[in-house]
Amino acid sequence: MSRTMIGLAVGLVLGLTAAFGSFAAFVTVLAFGAVGLVVGLALDGRIDVQGLVGRANEKR
């Protein structure tokens, strides 16, 4: 599935949630979409999760 199709699907889901749901439902769908984006980027190897977690642990 191309990135354009994924973006279209996410936009349609967010639009339907905004049109037929409450603001809380919209924010919930948006938050889950962001989590899904991060997981997808991690699985594609575009972000280094261990590097991010390691840096967060080093600051403490």
MOGITA-V800222 format. One record per run of one state. SS is the DSSP state (helix for helix, strand for strand, loop for the rest). FROM is the first residue (numbers start at 1). LEN is the number of residues. If there is no record, write none. Layout:
SS:FROM:LEN
SS:FROM:LEN
//
This chain:
loop:1:2
helix:3:18
loop:21:2
helix:23:22
loop:45:4
helix:49:11
loop:60:1
//
